[in-house]
């Protein structure tokens, strides 16, 4: 008798899932988040690589331009070169700062 009561009670407590594909949806969301996280790290690595390439290219271009005299500018070629160097340094420094902050923020979220 007690066994039947227990069996009935267990059948009544059975939980029915209203959404049969709930588990699939959850797993799909987890896979998407993981793929997104990997994509962010891949793009972050590429950003660092291109930042360094751009910085070295900027240094190379400014050093190359110091050897070339620009006849149409005349004596002001040194001033133009100085302005270009300052601009390159400001752009690289601001991008380095932004990239560093983003990297730290993403690393802390893990």
C-alpha positions as semicolon CSV with decimal commas, in nm:
position;residue;x (nm);y (nm);z (nm)
1;X;0,000;0,000;0,000
2;X;0,272;0,240;0,096
3;X;0,457;0,150;-0,219
4;X;0,159;0,246;-0,434
5;X;0,118;0,575;-0,250
6;X;0,484;0,650;-0,298
7;X;0,461;0,560;-0,667
8;X;0,157;0,786;-0,716
9;X;0,324;1,067;-0,530
10;X;0,636;1,038;-0,745
11;X;0,430;1,038;-1,065
12;X;0,246;1,352;-0,955
13;X;0,568;1,531;-0,876
14;X;0,702;1,461;-1,221
15;X;0,801;1,787;-1,387
16;X;0,713;1,841;-1,748
17;X;0,928;2,072;-1,950
18;X;0,714;2,320;-2,136
19;X;0,980;2,384;-2,396
20;X;1,117;2,057;-2,533
21;X;1,415;2,226;-2,704
22;X;1,515;2,426;-2,395
23;X;1,839;2,232;-2,346
24;X;1,936;2,280;-2,709
25;X;1,872;2,653;-2,685
26;X;2,086;2,685;-2,373
27;X;2,371;2,486;-2,527
28;X;2,351;2,694;-2,846
29;X;2,376;3,014;-2,641
30;X;2,675;2,878;-2,451
31;X;2,849;2,782;-2,776
32;X;2,781;3,128;-2,923
33;X;2,924;3,299;-2,616
34;X;3,235;3,082;-2,627
35;X;3,282;3,150;-2,999
36;X;3,237;3,522;-2,934
37;X;3,494;3,515;-2,652
38;X;3,746;3,340;-2,876
39;X;3,677;3,587;-3,154
40;X;3,737;3,882;-2,921
41;X;4,073;3,742;-2,808
42;X;4,175;3,669;-3,167
43;X;4,086;4,023;-3,273
44;X;4,265;4,163;-2,968
45;X;4,584;3,979;-3,062
46;X;4,557;4,110;-3,418
47;X;4,504;4,463;-3,285
48;X;4,824;4,444;-3,081
49;X;5,013;4,310;-3,381
50;X;4,893;4,588;-3,610
51;X;4,958;4,851;-3,343
52;X;5,323;4,748;-3,328
53;X;5,348;4,723;-3,706
54;X;5,198;5,072;-3,737
55;X;5,433;5,213;-3,473
56;X;5,741;5,069;-3,642
57;X;5,615;5,182;-3,981
58;X;5,563;5,534;-3,842
59;X;5,916;5,538;-3,703
60;X;6,054;5,411;-4,034
61;X;5,864;5,671;-4,238
62;X;5,973;5,961;-4,019
63;X;6,334;5,845;-4,030
64;X;6,310;5,806;-4,406
65;X;6,163;6,154;-4,446
66;X;6,447;6,315;-4,250
67;X;6,685;6,214;-4,527
68;X;6,468;6,360;-4,801
69;X;6,452;6,735;-4,854
70;X;6,118;6,856;-4,978
71;X;6,201;7,134;-5,229
72;X;5,848;7,270;-5,259
73;X;5,831;7,336;-4,884
74;X;6,182;7,471;-4,856
75;X;6,314;7,559;-4,512
76;X;5,990;7,461;-4,345
77;X;6,040;7,092;-4,423
78;X;6,184;7,035;-4,072
79;X;5,871;7,191;-3,920
80;X;5,641;6,974;-4,132
81;X;5,841;6,667;-4,032
82;X;5,819;6,763;-3,665
83;X;5,442;6,807;-3,690
84;X;5,411;6,468;-3,862
85;X;5,621;6,304;-3,590
86;X;5,410;6,460;-3,315
87;X;5,093;6,345;-3,490
88;X;5,223;5,988;-3,526
89;X;5,330;5,977;-3,161
90;X;4,989;6,106;-3,043
91;X;4,797;5,856;-3,256
92;X;5,010;5,561;-3,148
93;X;4,998;5,665;-2,781
94;X;4,620;5,707;-2,781
95;X;4,568;5,375;-2,957
96;X;4,808;5,203;-2,719
97;X;4,619;5,344;-2,421
98;X;4,281;5,236;-2,560
99;X;4,404;4,890;-2,648
100;X;4,569;4,844;-2,310
101;X;4,251;4,945;-2,125
102;X;4,037;4,714;-2,340
103;X;4,276;4,423;-2,287
104;X;4,276;4,470;-1,910
105;X;3,896;4,499;-1,904
106;X;3,852;4,178;-2,105
107;X;4,110;3,991;-1,898
108;X;3,934;4,088;-1,575
109;X;3,603;3,955;-1,705
110;X;3,745;3,607;-1,728
